């Protein structure tokens, strides 16, 4: 049986469930191994290979979530900071949400990988989370999901209604620009040029009024153009100018790999920034500095003018 052709979509499913790209890779591999060992017991009269694989993956994720804490973003833990000069002390004891390095995998339904949506999913009970993704994203029938999760159809429908209501209350259902949209690409290009030029006023002009900036594993976050601009002035004062930026994609959104200049010459990968572009402006920037996240987006620093 061909299991490998399903690896990409299973990886995306496990990521939505766990909020961690690296843990999703581990559970996807575990799913493949379990399926291979159980291949002799597979009954094509009961379910397709895809449905059967998702049953294995769903239950692997539910088992894993019994011993794992929710993965948040800083904005999910408290109020925004009003001090752009606050100490940038990482909270290494928090299992932060990770981005999904989309460019490495051929994954469909990219909009359903949006960072804000995956963050919101982490606050749902695990079984509601599984039902929502299997029904709404992957479009399995209620009967198929009931079989996959060992639930009744009525329980699946009830869990789906509660999950939908929770996401609607959280305000994560809305229009967000896709990375390949020409308007989005134009905004991102202007942002990159302003960033590489250390032109803070130009950056600020590209932001919405209530833009959000957050930087896991640092737990503080900022809201509004003023504090965003003041923080960026601090970044360039501390780290210098002459940054290089490479465009990429994560979670169905435009993303940037930023490289800081080093004193001995050359550049070092510093952060991966996942942008939310809406209405022709940058509405959110989630800046990841964890070395494990950076390694998932590994590539050499781009040369000046490469964009």
For each residue, the residues with C-beta under 8 A, 3 or more apart:
1: 35 39 42 49
2: 5 6 49
3: 6 7 32 35 36 49 53
4: 7 32
5: 2
6: 2 3 9 10 49 50 53
7: 3 4 10 11 28 32
8: 11 12 105 106 107
9: 6 12 13 107 108 138
10: 6 7 13 14 28 31 32 53 54 57
11: 7 8 14 15 24 25 28 105 107
12: 8 9 15 16 24 100 105 107 109 113
13: 9 10 16 17 54 57 58 61 133 137 138
14: 10 11 17 18 23 24 27 28 31 57 60 61
15: 11 12 18 19 20 21 24 100 113 118
16: 12 13 19 112 113 118 121 129 133 137
17: 13 14 24 58 61 65 121 126 129 130 133
18: 14 15 23 24 27 61 64 65 68 71
19: 15 16 70 71 97 98 118 119 121 122
20: 15 23 24 71 95 97 98
21: 15 24 25 98 99 100 101 293 296
22: 25 26 98 292 296
23: 14 18 20 26 27 64 68
24: 11 12 14 15 17 18 20 21 27 28
25: 11 21 22 28 29
26: 22 23 29 30
27: 14 18 23 24 30 31 57 60 61 64
28: 7 10 11 14 24 25 31 32 57
29: 25 26 32 33
30: 26 27 33 34 60
31: 10 14 27 28 34 35 53 56 57 60
32: 3 4 7 10 28 29 35 36
33: 29 30 36 37
34: 30 31 37 38 56 60
35: 1 3 31 32 38 39 42 52 53 56
36: 3 32 33 39
37: 33 34
38: 34 35 41 42 56
39: 1 35 36 42
40:
41: 38
42: 1 35 38 39 49 52
43: 46 47
44: 47 48 49
45:
46: 43
47: 43 44 51 52 55 144 147
48: 44 51 52
49: 1 2 3 6 42 44 52 53
50: 6 53 54
51: 47 48 54 55 140 144 147 148
52: 35 42 47 48 49 55 56
53: 3 6 10 31 35 49 50 56 57
54: 10 13 50 51 57 58 134 138 140 148
55: 47 51 52 58 59 147 148 149
56: 31 34 35 38 52 53 59 60
57: 10 13 14 27 28 31 53 54 60 61
58: 13 17 54 55 61 62 130 134 148 149
59: 55 56 62 63 148 149
60: 14 27 30 31 34 56 57 63 64
61: 13 14 17 18 27 57 58 64 65 126 130
62: 58 59 65 66 126 127 130 149
63: 59 60 66
64: 18 23 27 60 61 67 68
65: 17 18 61 62 68 126
66: 62 63 126
67: 64
68: 18 23 64 65 95
69: 95
70: 19 95 122 123
71: 18 19 20 95 96 97 98 119 122
72: 76 77 94 96 97 119 122
73: 76 77 96 97 115 119 214 216 221 286
74: 77 78 214 215 216 218 219 220 221
75: 80 212 214 221
76: 72 73 119 123
77: 72 73 74 94 219
78: 74 219
79:
80: 75 212 220 221 222 223 224 227
81: 84 86 220 221 222 227
82: 227
83: 86
84: 81 222 227 230 231 234
85: 230 234
86: 81 83 220
87:
88: 215 218 220
89: 218
90: 217 218 219
91: 94 217 218 219
92: 217
93:
94: 72 77 91 216 217 219
95: 20 68 69 70 71
96: 71 72 73 216 217 290
97: 19 20 71 72 73 115 118 119 122 216
98: 19 20 21 22 71 288 290 292 293 296
99: 21 115 250 251 255 272 274 286 288 293 296
100: 12 15 21 107 113 118 250 251
101: 21 104 105 248 250 296 297
102: 105 107 110 113 248 249 250 251 252
103: 248 249 250
104: 101 296
105: 8 11 12 101 102
106: 8
107: 8 9 11 12 100 102 110 113
108: 9
109: 12 112 113 137
110: 102 107 113 178 251 252
111: 114 176 178 252
112: 16 109 117 133 136 137 252
113: 12 15 16 100 102 107 109 110 117 118 251 252
114: 111 117 118 172 176 251 252 253 276
115: 73 97 99 118 119 250 251 253 274 276 286
116: 119 120 172 176 276 284
117: 112 113 114 120 121 167 172
118: 15 16 19 97 100 113 114 115 121 122 251
119: 19 71 72 73 76 97 115 116 122 123 172
120: 116 117 123 124 166 167 170 172
121: 16 17 19 117 118 124 129 132 133 167
122: 19 70 71 72 97 118 119 129
123: 70 76 119 120 166 170
124: 120 121 128 129 132 163 166 167
125: 128 129
126: 17 61 62 65 66 129 130
127: 62 130 131 149 151 159
128: 124 125 131 132 159 160 162 163 166
129: 16 17 121 122 124 125 126 132 133 163
130: 17 58 61 62 126 127 133 134 149
131: 127 128 134 135 145 149 151 156 159 160 163
132: 121 124 128 129 135 136 137 159 160 163 164 167
133: 13 16 17 112 121 129 130 136 137 138
134: 54 58 130 131 137 138 140 144 145 148 149
135: 131 132 138 139 140 142 145 156 160
136: 112 132 133 139 160 164
137: 13 16 109 112 132 133 134
138: 9 13 54 133 134 135
139: 135 136
140: 51 54 134 135 144 145 148
141: 144 145
142: 135 145 146 153 156 157 160
143: 146 147 153
144: 47 51 134 140 141 147 148
145: 131 134 135 140 141 142 148 149 151 156
146: 142 143 149 150 151 152 153 155 156
147: 47 51 55 143 144 150
148: 51 54 55 58 59 134 140 144 145
149: 55 58 59 62 127 130 131 134 145 146 156
150: 146 147
151: 127 131 145 146 155 156 159
152: 146 155 156
153: 142 143 146 156 157
154: 157 158
155: 146 151 152 158 159
156: 131 135 142 145 146 149 151 152 153 159 160
157: 142 153 154 160 161
158: 154 155 161 162
159: 127 128 131 132 151 155 156 162 163
160: 128 131 132 135 136 142 156 157 163 164
161: 157 158 164 165
162: 128 158 159 165 166
163: 124 128 129 131 132 159 160 166 167
164: 132 136 160 161 167 168
165: 161 162 168 169
166: 120 123 124 128 162 163 169 170
167: 117 120 121 124 132 163 164 170 172 173
168: 164 165 171 173
169: 165 166
170: 120 123 166 167
171: 168 174
172: 114 116 117 119 120 167
173: 167 168
174: 171 278
175: 278
176: 111 114 116 253 276 277 278
177: 181 183 184 187 254 277 278
178: 110 111 181 184 252
179: 184 185 188 249 252 253 254 255
180: 184 185
181: 177 178 184 185
182: 185 186
183: 177 186 187 280
184: 177 178 179 180 181 187 188 254 277
185: 179 180 181 182 188 189 254
186: 182 183 189 190
187: 177 183 184 190 191 206 277 280 281 282
188: 179 184 185 191 192 247 254 256 275 277
189: 185 186 192 193 307
190: 186 187 193 194 202 206
191: 187 188 194 195 203 206 256 275 282
192: 188 189 195 196 245 247 256 307
193: 189 190 196 197 199 202 307
194: 190 191 197 199 200 202 203 206
195: 191 192 198 199 203 243 245 256 258
196: 192 193 243 244 245
197: 193 194 202 241
198: 195 236 241 243
199: 193 194 195 202 203
200: 194 203 204 229 232 233 236
201: 204 205 229
202: 190 193 194 197 199 205 206
203: 191 194 195 199 200 206 207 228 229 232
204: 200 201 207 225 228 229
205: 201 202
206: 187 190 191 194 202 203 281 282
207: 203 204 211 225 228 281 282 283
208: 211 225 278 279 281 282 283
209: 224 225
210: 223 224 283
211: 207 208 223 224 225 228 281 282 283 284 285
212: 75 80 221 222 223 283 284 285
213: 221 222 223 227 228 231 284 285 287
214: 73 74 75 221 222 284 285 286 287
215: 74 88 218 220 221 271 286 287 288 289
216: 73 74 94 96 97 219 286 288 289 290
217: 90 91 92 94 96 289 290
218: 74 88 89 90 91 215 289
219: 74 77 78 90 91 94 216
220: 74 80 81 86 88 215
221: 73 74 75 80 81 212 213 214 215
222: 80 81 84 212 213 214 227 228 231
223: 80 210 211 212 213 227
224: 80 209 210 211 227 228
225: 204 207 208 209 211 228 229
226: 229 230
227: 80 81 82 84 213 222 223 224 230 231
228: 203 204 207 211 213 222 224 225 231 232 285
229: 200 201 203 204 225 226 232 233
230: 84 85 226 227 233 234
231: 84 213 222 227 228 234 235
232: 200 203 228 229 235 236
233: 200 229 230 236 237
234: 84 85 230 231 237 238
235: 231 232 238 239
236: 198 200 232 233 239 240 241
237: 233 234
238: 234 235
239: 235 236 243 260 270
240: 236 260 261
241: 197 198 236 261
242: 261
243: 195 196 198 239 258 259 260 261 267 270
244: 196 258 259 261 267 301 302 303 304 306
245: 192 195 196 256 257 258 259 302 307
246: 256 257 259 299 301 302 306 307
247: 188 192 254 255 256 307
248: 101 102 103 255 256 257 272 297 299
249: 102 103 179 252 253 254 255
250: 99 100 101 102 103 115 253 255 272 274 297
251: 99 100 102 110 113 114 115 118 255 274
252: 102 110 111 112 113 114 178 179 249
253: 114 115 176 179 249 250 274 275 276 277
254: 177 179 184 185 188 247 249 274 275 277
255: 99 179 247 248 249 250 251 272 273 274 275 297
256: 188 191 192 195 245 246 247 248 272 273 275
257: 245 246 248 269 271 272 273 294 297 299
258: 195 243 244 245 269 270 271 272 273
259: 243 244 245 246 267 268 269 270 301 302
260: 239 240 243 267 268 270
261: 240 241 242 243 244 266 267
262: 265 266 267 268
263:
264:
265: 262
266: 261 262 301
267: 243 244 259 260 261 262 301
268: 259 260 262 301
269: 257 258 259 294 297 298 301
270: 239 243 258 259 260 289
271: 215 257 258 287 288 289 294
272: 99 248 250 255 256 257 258 287 288 293 294 297
273: 255 256 257 258 285 286 287 288
274: 99 115 250 251 253 254 255 285 286 288
275: 188 191 253 254 255 256 282 284 285
276: 114 115 116 176 253 282 283 284 285
277: 176 177 184 187 188 253 254 280 281 282 283
278: 174 175 176 177 208 281 283
279: 208 283
280: 183 187 277
281: 187 206 207 208 211 277 278
282: 187 191 206 207 208 211 275 276 277 285
283: 207 208 210 211 212 276 277 278 279
284: 116 211 212 213 214 275 276
285: 211 212 213 214 228 273 274 275 276 282
286: 73 99 115 214 215 216 273 274
287: 213 214 215 271 272 273
288: 98 99 215 216 271 272 273 274 293 294
289: 215 216 217 218 270 271 293 294
290: 96 98 216 217 293 294
291: 294 295
292: 22 98 295 296
293: 21 98 99 272 288 289 290 296 297
294: 257 269 271 272 288 289 290 291 297 298
295: 291 292 298
296: 21 22 98 99 101 104 292 293
297: 101 248 250 255 257 269 272 293 294
298: 269 294 295
299: 246 248 257
300:
301: 244 246 259 266 267 268 269
302: 244 245 246 259 306 307
303: 244 306
304: 244
305:
306: 244 246 302 303
307: 189 192 193 245 246 247 302
